[in-house]
Amino acid sequence: MDRRTFIRLTAVSGATTAVGACSVPSESLIRFVPDEDVVPGLSVWTPGVCTLCGAGCGLTVRLMDADADVLRDGQKGVKRTLAAKKLEGHAEHPVNHGRLCARGQAGIQVTYHPDRITQPLKRAGERGTGRYEAIDWEEALADLAKRLDAVRATARPGRLAWFGRAGAGHRDALVLAFVRRLGGSGPIAFDVFGDEVLRRANAQSFGRHQLPTLDLVQARYVISCGADFLGTWNSPVAHSLGYGAMRQGRRGIRGAFVQVESRMTQTGANADEWLPANPGTEGALALGLAHVIMARGAARAGVAGRAGAQIEECADGLPSFNPEAVSGLTGVSAKRIERLATELIDNRPSVVIVSGPPLAHTNGLFTALAVNALNALIGAVEQPSGLFFTPQANVAAMAKLDAIGQAPADILPMHAFVAERLADAASTPELLIVDGANPVFSAPPAWRLRASLLRVPTIVSVGAFLDETSALADLILPDHSFLESWTDAMPESGASTGVISVAAPAMRPLHNTKSTVDVLREVSAKLQPPLEWPWQTHEEFLMASIGTLPPTEKDGDGWSEVQMRGGWWGDLPPTLRRASSLSDETSGGSRAGSARGAAVPSPRQLERFTTPQFDGDSTAFPLYFLPAVSPVFLDGSLAHLPWLQELPDPLTSAMWSAWVELNPDTAQGLGIRDGDVVRVTSAHGWVEAAAILSLGIAPTLVAMPAGQGHTTYTRYASGRGANPFTILAAVTEETTGALAWAATRVKIEHVSGPDGRLVLFAGGQRAHGASDYPPHR
Amino acid sequence: MPKWGMAADLDTCTGCGACVTACHAENNISTVGPDQAARGRAKHWIRVERYWEGTFPDVRVKFRPVMCQQCDQAPCEPVCPTYASHHTENGLNAQVYNRCIGTRYCANACPYNARFFDFFNPSWDKPLHLQLNPDVSLREVGVMEKCTFCVQRIKAATSAAKAEDRPIEDGDVTTACAQACPANALVFGDLNDPESRVSRLARSARGTRLLEDLGTQPNVTYLSRQTV
């Protein structure tokens, strides 16, 4: 028998050959006929969309033939299929221009994760025990339809709730419309490190409820207050590209960069000048700079326009924020404040950025408004080198979902949901759908979220993994991975034109999963009476919506082009923009003038600085606690990917570990040495982790990166390290109500010497037991 | 005949680690897990080093991505008893895995800690094995591995250029790390082409080579971090 005949004979379709002769199941694999034309050894490249964060970067997916284990009709087999081999940045994408961050590179492991949920499941044990039995899709969808019908029968608003992420793409718009049509509230978005405070401030200052894009390419001087714009915040790849050009992209000009923060981030590590200020006083610092600029006569208060007019005393030159007064508040010397202000105004084009811990205090909104006023004063708003707002498409209008009825304001923050909905049984939703979000992991304990969710009669999860939140589900309808389904994203920032990243499925689903868009469509048809949608498939939905945009090439067929390019980008027609931009609203040459528009919230009164409030008595809990965004896991949602677990942290080289950072002086006073196990206690609980002594943290502060400490989140993250959110106080920002996650006080105690829980890649400190196994290096 | 080299601009490197993950993805580097990592057995062909200067609050950090420096006078090569570690015509320090008998002399000789020993056979929890790059061989237990400058990409680009009967041009081939680098800090190319980006950077006044005084003649140029 020649090889060709052999292959033909072994390639049998379906489960037609019962392999009774083989007693060992692993040896009874059947080779299924390939579903597509696969040329062995040849790569195919196809566009993709990265969905791991909100940046919406474009991907190029490398596909090659591979043997995938599959299950068909209960029969194990292998199938030659096109499988993704590598994710790379999309060279022409206007956000990431061919580049891709570490998290995006590791995104391929989401698809191939060994602990993915491979088929629909129904709870078989007590809630939260993680015991499930397999069901088929027919049964799962019928079950969901039945439960939704029951919910629909009760005429109470808010009976259906959806936990998702705050996105603005087509899938998000569809979810919003679906929930709304069934009388639900939400979706309820919870991102503990989210940017709600900044968006709100931008709406108030500039009329844009949106994250800014920074034009660093042309900047000569940048001050960032806590913003990790090169690491985790906003659109880090787009901003890293701009940063590289700012430093070395111009002959003879090298942009300078100052970072104001109390605990060094990866971004702060790149600063020319690193400047710790007292937590929660960054707004005062910004006004101090504005004071000096106005006192020098370098800019008039009127230039700051609407953003400045909201700040008390701004019109009079901010007399209360003279350098001496600001120095007393911030701990930054008056001389330095004057120098920074001078450099900021003399080295224009310059820009000030704010995000992260400064906005996670009780006075966070003021801090953002103060920085906005400073930016307006130095002429950095909607100007080259400054910050601007990426045009946003109105997906609801494009997809004609607004006819069905929805409003973006319907996105309910989690803290409001907890206070208004979960507080008593009468208002608790009857059905909760969890869509990949994991608030049980990241919510502060005082919200008692898990206990409250246990009272919700039905929880359905459409996520691909079992985590702390989805483990409470009664029914699990696993979604495809982002490489297996139609995907789209609308970048909120990072580009100068309107962008919608769109990609067709790069590969066939590995498992018996179903796209959530298809689940919604199919279950809509099963409802009594059915919900009608104006399209039949996910592709039709996207095609109908994106077809309303002008073709990117003359005489082009819009939809095929969009598929080939991996998205649509260009000038958005004004009718399909979500909100008018600032430059549309200001007339003639006066920049940052009085912006108008009904959607803009009007300031209640003049904003004034208030002292940040902290949870915990300063004698019992002498240190500030900072749960930091993890450079690899973000808020913990990526802790399940082994490449990211083994990626050394940029500033400590820690891998597979949780740790606590503290200043060597603080540590010495408490008898703590590098690597010792310490206990961090707040008024709400304690966590234990290894200590890392860092030069880049204020002596008044204890920081702990988020991400580890999962109880349920795949084999790679479960039971590893400790979770800083479990000791967080439920303090909120006083105007927006957003969680003030940097407003908890703690104490720290020595527990024991190093016990091996801290794994570092770099030399210096070796973990316990290392002498038994001397490293080869 | 090209001579491959790299330039790393320390003024733009942000320490993000995109290069590290890109290298894992391209070169089938297995993760070893926390226990083995604690024993110093984690493998990162490229790593980002950090150097702290000053004391709080006047602190500076400098990042430095370090990979095999592909030295012209490589200390790892003459110590290898089996010629597993050898020099190629176009300037690479190549490693022939199936010649390697695991003496680890090369790792001892390398001043850059750029070589990693496979203490056990790699394994991938299924279906993570589907991500493996078929262009790169897997290394089994007892073998030394290190950065290859993505030799599989060099080979593919060279063949493609040859098929089109033209010389290989600047930009035809780049390594996975340089391709991913969000800040454009890593540049790969032919040092024999005086007009290539890497050549121009290698001639920069800011250019230095790592541990140059050891006489290893590395082919990686570091452009120093500037201060204000």
Interface residues (C-beta under 8 A of the other chain):
Chain A: G41 M64 A66 A68 D69 A83 A84 K85 K86 L87 E88 G89 N96 G98 R99 L100 C101 A102 R103 G104 Q105 A106 I108 Q109 Y112 H113 P114 L230 G231 P236 V237 S240 L241 Y243 G244 A245 R247 Q248 R254 A256 M264 Q266 T267 A269 N270 D272 E273 W274 L275 P276 L510 P631 V632 P642 W643 L644 Q645 E646 L647 P648 P650 L651 S653 M655 W656 S657 N663 P664 D665 L695 G696 I697 A698 P699 R715 R720 G756 V759 F761 A762 R766 A767 H768 G769 A770 Y773 P774 P775 H776 R777
Chain B: D9 D11 T12 T14 G15 C16 G17 A18 V20 T21 A22 H24 A25 E26 T31 V32 G33 P34 A37 A38 R39 G40 R41 A42 H44 R47 V48 E49 R50 W52 G54 T55 F56 P57 D58 V59 R60 V61 F63 R104 A107 N113 F117 D125 K126 P127 L128 H129 L130 Q131 L132 N133 P134 A176 Q179 A180 C181 P182 A183 N184 A185 L223 Q226 T227 V228
